[in-house]
Amino acid sequence: MFPTLIGTVVIAGIVGYVSERSGFTRNGYLPSIIICIGGAFLFYFVRIMFGVRLFSPGIDAILSSIGALVIVPTHYRRK
């Protein structure tokens, strides 16, 4: 269980970095990584508590991180 949690955090951080690097988001590196890790944590704990599984833990971490980036709006800055 603990290695799965660490893997989820690492994968979510990588997804946040790659999404910012590729131009998918323009939040900044740290906010994107934090959003991804939060979404991955949320889905990880839902998976443990309720047994909701979509795919393997790695694919679930990637999908939940991308979902969190899509759901959380952070473009309300002035330009």
DRENTORKOL-3810 file (N, C-alpha, C; in nm, 4 decimals):
REM DRENTORKOL-3810
@n.u->0.0818; n.v->-0.1193; n.w->0.0000; ca.u->0.0000; ca.v->0.0000; ca.w->0.0000; c.u->0.0865; c.v->0.1262; c.w->0.0000
@n.u->0.1931; n.v->0.1277; n.w->0.0795; ca.u->0.2789; ca.v->0.2462; ca.w->0.0851; c.u->0.3545; c.v->0.2709; c.w->-0.0458
@n.u->0.4106; n.v->0.1675; n.w->-0.1106; ca.u->0.4755; ca.v->0.1929; ca.w->-0.2403; c.u->0.3778; c.v->0.2439; c.w->-0.3468
@n.u->0.2536; n.v->0.2009; n.w->-0.3404; ca.u->0.1534; ca.v->0.2503; ca.w->-0.4347; c.u->0.1275; c.v->0.3982; c.w->-0.4121
@n.u->0.1247; n.v->0.4413; n.w->-0.2876; ca.u->0.1053; ca.v->0.5829; ca.w->-0.2556; c.u->0.2223; c.v->0.6671; c.w->-0.3055
@n.u->0.3432; n.v->0.6202; n.w->-0.2835; ca.u->0.4613; ca.v->0.6928; ca.w->-0.3303; c.u->0.4627; c.v->0.6985; c.w->-0.4823
@n.u->0.4292; n.v->0.5888; n.w->-0.5482; ca.u->0.4232; ca.v->0.5870; ca.w->-0.6939; c.u->0.3184; c.v->0.6814; c.w->-0.7486
@n.u->0.2046; n.v->0.6901; n.w->-0.6793; ca.u->0.0986; ca.v->0.7814; ca.w->-0.7201; c.u->0.1465; c.v->0.9260; c.w->-0.7138
@n.u->0.2173; n.v->0.9612; n.w->-0.6082; ca.u->0.2687; ca.v->1.0981; ca.w->-0.5932; c.u->0.3720; c.v->1.1295; c.w->-0.7010
@n.u->0.4593; n.v->1.0359; n.w->-0.7286; ca.u->0.5636; ca.v->1.0574; ca.w->-0.8296; c.u->0.5017; c.v->1.0721; c.w->-0.9683
@n.u->0.4085; n.v->0.9847; n.w->-1.0023; ca.u->0.3429; ca.v->0.9922; ca.w->-1.1331; c.u->0.2648; c.v->1.1217; c.w->-1.1466
@n.u->0.1950; n.v->1.1627; n.w->-1.0412; ca.u->0.1184; ca.v->1.2877; ca.w->-1.0461; c.u->0.2107; c.v->1.4080; c.w->-1.0636
@n.u->0.3238; n.v->1.4078; n.w->-0.9979; ca.u->0.4198; ca.v->1.5164; ca.w->-1.0148; c.u->0.4737; c.v->1.5231; c.w->-1.1564
@n.u->0.5007; n.v->1.4083; n.w->-1.2139; ca.u->0.5496; ca.v->1.4043; ca.w->-1.3516; c.u->0.4428; c.v->1.4536; c.w->-1.4482
@n.u->0.3182; n.v->1.4136; n.w->-1.4275; ca.u->0.2086; ca.v->1.4590; ca.w->-1.5140; c.u->0.1922; c.v->1.6105; c.w->-1.5034
@n.u->0.2032; n.v->1.6655; n.w->-1.3826; ca.u->0.1936; ca.v->1.8105; ca.w->-1.3656; c.u->0.3053; c.v->1.8841; c.w->-1.4362
@n.u->0.4260; n.v->1.8322; n.w->-1.4258; ca.u->0.5402; ca.v->1.8951; ca.w->-1.4920; c.u->0.5263; c.v->1.8881; c.w->-1.6438
@n.u->0.4897; n.v->1.7713; n.w->-1.6948; ca.u->0.4775; ca.v->1.7532; ca.w->-1.8401; c.u->0.3644; c.v->1.8379; c.w->-1.8964
@n.u->0.2538; n.v->1.8485; n.w->-1.8232; ca.u->0.1425; ca.v->1.9296; ca.w->-1.8730; c.u->0.1798; c.v->2.0772; c.w->-1.8808
@n.u->0.2595; n.v->2.1223; n.w->-1.7870; ca.u->0.3033; ca.v->2.2622; ca.w->-1.7896; c.u->0.4094; c.v->2.2825; c.w->-1.8974
@n.u->0.4973; n.v->2.1879; n.w->-1.9116; ca.u->0.6053; ca.v->2.1980; ca.w->-2.0100; c.u->0.5514; c.v->2.1940; c.w->-2.1528
@n.u->0.4464; n.v->2.1142; n.w->-2.1758; ca.u->0.3922; ca.v->2.0988; ca.w->-2.3107; c.u->0.2966; c.v->2.2115; c.w->-2.3494
@n.u->0.2533; n.v->2.2913; n.w->-2.2545; ca.u->0.1619; ca.v->2.4003; ca.w->-2.2835; c.u->0.0162; c.v->2.3643; c.w->-2.2641
@n.u->-0.0126; n.v->2.2476; n.w->-2.2085; ca.u->-0.1506; ca.v->2.2069; ca.w->-2.1804; c.u->-0.2137; c.v->2.2994; c.w->-2.0768
@n.u->-0.1344; n.v->2.3421; n.w->-1.9802; ca.u->-0.1790; ca.v->2.4404; ca.w->-1.8810; c.u->-0.0793; c.v->2.5549; c.w->-1.8769
@n.u->-0.1222; n.v->2.6664; n.w->-1.8202; ca.u->-0.0338; ca.v->2.7814; ca.w->-1.8009; c.u->-0.0483; c.v->2.8325; c.w->-1.6585
@n.u->-0.0467; n.v->2.7428; n.w->-1.5635; ca.u->-0.0628; ca.v->2.7791; ca.w->-1.4230; c.u->0.0691; c.v->2.8115; c.w->-1.3566
@n.u->0.1755; n.v->2.7589; n.w->-1.4054; ca.u->0.3048; ca.v->2.7608; ca.w->-1.3384; c.u->0.3366; c.v->2.6179; c.w->-1.2980
@n.u->0.4638; n.v->2.5885; n.w->-1.2830; ca.u->0.5032; ca.v->2.4510; ca.w->-1.2542; c.u->0.4522; c.v->2.4035; c.w->-1.1185
@n.u->0.4748; n.v->2.4803; n.w->-1.0155; ca.u->0.4363; ca.v->2.4370; ca.w->-0.8811; c.u->0.2850; c.v->2.4231; c.w->-0.8648
@n.u->0.2022; n.v->2.5201; n.w->-0.9088; ca.u->0.0578; ca.v->2.4998; ca.w->-0.8963; c.u->0.0062; c.v->2.3784; c.w->-0.9738
@n.u->0.0603; n.v->2.3531; n.w->-1.0923; ca.u->0.0167; ca.v->2.2369; ca.w->-1.1698; c.u->0.0527; c.v->2.1069; c.w->-1.0996
@n.u->0.1719; n.v->2.1013; n.w->-1.0432; ca.u->0.2136; ca.v->1.9805; ca.w->-0.9722; c.u->0.1281; c.v->1.9604; c.w->-0.8476
@n.u->0.0987; n.v->2.0679; n.w->-0.7760; ca.u->0.0157; ca.v->2.0563; ca.w->-0.6555; c.u->-0.1260; c.v->2.0117; c.w->-0.6905
@n.u->-0.1824; n.v->2.0651; n.w->-0.7974; ca.u->-0.3163; ca.v->2.0250; ca.w->-0.8406; c.u->-0.3180; c.v->1.8776; c.w->-0.8771
@n.u->-0.2178; n.v->1.8323; n.w->-0.9501; ca.u->-0.2115; ca.v->1.6919; ca.w->-0.9900; c.u->-0.1963; c.v->1.5986; c.w->-0.8701
@n.u->-0.1110; n.v->1.6348; n.w->-0.7767; ca.u->-0.0918; ca.v->1.5506; ca.w->-0.6592; c.u->-0.2192; c.v->1.5463; c.w->-0.5755
@n.u->-0.2881; n.v->1.6589; n.w->-0.5636; ca.u->-0.4146; ca.v->1.6603; ca.w->-0.4887; c.u->-0.5198; c.v->1.5713; c.w->-0.5519
@n.u->-0.5330; n.v->1.5781; n.w->-0.6831; ca.u->-0.6300; ca.v->1.4926; ca.w->-0.7517; c.u->-0.5950; c.v->1.3456; c.w->-0.7407
@n.u->-0.4666; n.v->1.3143; n.w->-0.7510; ca.u->-0.4236; ca.v->1.1751; ca.w->-0.7401; c.u->-0.4445; c.v->1.1217; c.w->-0.5984
@n.u->-0.4149; n.v->1.2038; n.w->-0.4960; ca.u->-0.4418; ca.v->1.1640; ca.w->-0.3574; c.u->-0.5907; c.v->1.1364; c.w->-0.3361
@n.u->-0.6727; n.v->1.2255; n.w->-0.3852; ca.u->-0.8167; ca.v->1.2097; ca.w->-0.3680; c.u->-0.8647; c.v->1.0785; c.w->-0.4282
@n.u->-0.8272; n.v->1.0510; n.w->-0.5518; ca.u->-0.8718; ca.v->0.9277; ca.w->-0.6145; c.u->-0.8093; c.v->0.8057; c.w->-0.5488
@n.u->-0.6857; n.v->0.8167; n.w->-0.5005; ca.u->-0.6214; ca.v->0.7049; ca.w->-0.4314; c.u->-0.6988; c.v->0.6672; c.w->-0.3051
@n.u->-0.7381; n.v->0.7678; n.w->-0.2277; ca.u->-0.8110; ca.v->0.7380; ca.w->-0.1048; c.u->-0.9540; c.v->0.6914; c.w->-0.1326
@n.u->-1.0159; n.v->0.7426; n.w->-0.2375; ca.u->-1.1474; ca.v->0.6913; ca.w->-0.2769; c.u->-1.1348; c.v->0.5455; c.w->-0.3196
@n.u->-1.0266; n.v->0.5152; n.w->-0.3879; ca.u->-1.0025; ca.v->0.3783; ca.w->-0.4317; c.u->-0.9869; c.v->0.2849; c.w->-0.3125
@n.u->-0.9149; n.v->0.3297; n.w->-0.2100; ca.u->-0.8952; ca.v->0.2462; ca.w->-0.0919; c.u->-1.0251; c.v->0.2321; c.w->-0.0115
@n.u->-1.0957; n.v->0.3441; n.w->0.0097; ca.u->-1.2142; ca.v->0.3402; ca.w->0.0957; c.u->-1.3319; c.v->0.2667; c.w->0.0319
@n.u->-1.3551; n.v->0.2889; n.w->-0.0963; ca.u->-1.4748; ca.v->0.2353; ca.w->-0.1600; c.u->-1.4467; c.v->0.1255; c.w->-0.2618
@n.u->-1.3223; n.v->0.0981; n.w->-0.2892; ca.u->-1.2888; ca.v->-0.0076; ca.w->-0.3832; c.u->-1.3137; c.v->0.0288; c.w->-0.5291
@n.u->-1.3168; n.v->0.1580; n.w->-0.5607; ca.u->-1.3392; ca.v->0.2026; ca.w->-0.6978; c.u->-1.2075; c.v->0.1913; c.w->-0.7734
@n.u->-1.2058; n.v->0.1069; n.w->-0.8760; ca.u->-1.0856; ca.v->0.0890; ca.w->-0.9575; c.u->-1.1231; c.v->0.1030; c.w->-1.1028
@n.u->-1.0456; n.v->0.1774; n.w->-1.1769; ca.u->-1.0659; ca.v->0.1848; ca.w->-1.3210; c.u->-0.9676; c.v->0.0926; c.w->-1.3921
@n.u->-0.8403; n.v->0.1128; n.w->-1.3658; ca.u->-0.7343; ca.v->0.0343; ca.w->-1.4284; c.u->-0.6299; c.v->0.0038; c.w->-1.3228
@n.u->-0.5062; n.v->-0.0115; n.w->-1.3626; ca.u->-0.3975; ca.v->-0.0323; ca.w->-1.2663; c.u->-0.3721; c.v->0.0981; c.w->-1.1895
@n.u->-0.3023; n.v->0.0908; n.w->-1.0768; ca.u->-0.2789; ca.v->0.2134; ca.w->-0.9982; c.u->-0.2068; c.v->0.3238; c.w->-1.0750
@n.u->-0.1150; n.v->0.2895; n.w->-1.1634; ca.u->-0.0433; ca.v->0.3907; ca.w->-1.2399; c.u->-0.1332; c.v->0.4647; c.w->-1.3380
@n.u->-0.2162; n.v->0.3906; n.w->-1.4083; ca.u->-0.3087; ca.v->0.4525; ca.w->-1.5034; c.u->-0.4128; c.v->0.5357; c.w->-1.4283
@n.u->-0.4573; n.v->0.4861; n.w->-1.3134; ca.u->-0.5508; ca.v->0.5637; ca.w->-1.2315; c.u->-0.4881; c.v->0.6956; c.w->-1.1865
@n.u->-0.3595; n.v->0.6943; n.w->-1.1520; ca.u->-0.2903; ca.v->0.8175; ca.w->-1.1101; c.u->-0.2814; c.v->0.9162; c.w->-1.2255
@n.u->-0.2522; n.v->0.8669; n.w->-1.3455; ca.u->-0.2429; ca.v->0.9548; ca.w->-1.4619; c.u->-0.3788; c.v->1.0155; c.w->-1.4937
@n.u->-0.4827; n.v->0.9334; n.w->-1.4964; ca.u->-0.6167; ca.v->0.9831; ca.w->-1.5294; c.u->-0.6690; c.v->1.0811; c.w->-1.4248
@n.u->-0.6454; n.v->1.0529; n.w->-1.2975; ca.u->-0.6938; ca.v->1.1435; ca.w->-1.1936; c.u->-0.6165; c.v->1.2752; c.w->-1.1942
@n.u->-0.4883; n.v->1.2718; n.w->-1.2285; ca.u->-0.4099; ca.v->1.3952; ca.w->-1.2363; c.u->-0.4573; c.v->1.4832; c.w->-1.3512
@n.u->-0.4797; n.v->1.4228; n.w->-1.4658; ca.u->-0.5296; ca.v->1.4993; ca.w->-1.5803; c.u->-0.6692; c.v->1.5528; c.w->-1.5512
@n.u->-0.7515; n.v->1.4712; n.w->-1.4872; ca.u->-0.8861; ca.v->1.5162; ca.w->-1.4503; c.u->-0.8837; c.v->1.6342; c.w->-1.3555
@n.u->-0.7915; n.v->1.6314; n.w->-1.2609; ca.u->-0.7804; ca.v->1.7441; ca.w->-1.1674; c.u->-0.7357; c.v->1.8704; c.w->-1.2393
@n.u->-0.6450; n.v->1.8579; n.w->-1.3348; ca.u->-0.6012; ca.v->1.9752; ca.w->-1.4109; c.u->-0.7134; c.v->2.0336; c.w->-1.4946
@n.u->-0.8000; n.v->1.9481; n.w->-1.5449; ca.u->-0.9110; ca.v->1.9951; ca.w->-1.6275; c.u->-1.0191; c.v->2.0598; c.w->-1.5407
@n.u->-1.0446; n.v->2.0037; n.w->-1.4238; ca.u->-1.1535; ca.v->2.0513; ca.w->-1.3381; c.u->-1.1180; c.v->2.1814; c.w->-1.2669
@n.u->-0.9963; n.v->2.1925; n.w->-1.2132; ca.u->-0.9589; ca.v->2.3074; ca.w->-1.1306; c.u->-0.9225; c.v->2.4261; c.w->-1.2195
@n.u->-1.0035; n.v->2.5310; n.w->-1.2181; ca.u->-0.9692; ca.v->2.6489; ca.w->-1.2992; c.u->-0.8736; c.v->2.7406; c.w->-1.2235
@n.u->-0.7641; n.v->2.7744; n.w->-1.2862; ca.u->-0.6680; ca.v->2.8636; ca.w->-1.2215; c.u->-0.6252; c.v->2.9746; c.w->-1.3161
@n.u->-0.7023; n.v->3.0048; n.w->-1.4169; ca.u->-0.6667; ca.v->3.1081; ca.w->-1.5146; c.u->-0.7314; c.v->3.2417; c.w->-1.4840
@n.u->-0.7567; n.v->3.2730; n.w->-1.3593; ca.u->-0.8215; ca.v->3.3979; ca.w->-1.3247; c.u->-0.7219; c.v->3.5081; c.w->-1.2915
@n.u->-0.5999; n.v->3.4959; n.w->-1.3432; ca.u->-0.4993; ca.v->3.5996; ca.w->-1.3213; c.u->-0.5130; c.v->3.7088; c.w->-1.4259
@n.u->-0.4716; n.v->3.8262; n.w->-1.3895; ca.u->-0.4665; ca.v->3.9358; ca.w->-1.4880; c.u->-0.3401; c.v->3.9202; c.w->-1.5711
@n.u->-0.3489; n.v->3.9604; n.w->-1.6945; ca.u->-0.2317; ca.v->3.9488; ca.w->-1.7813; c.u->-0.1682; c.v->4.0819; c.w->-1.8047
END
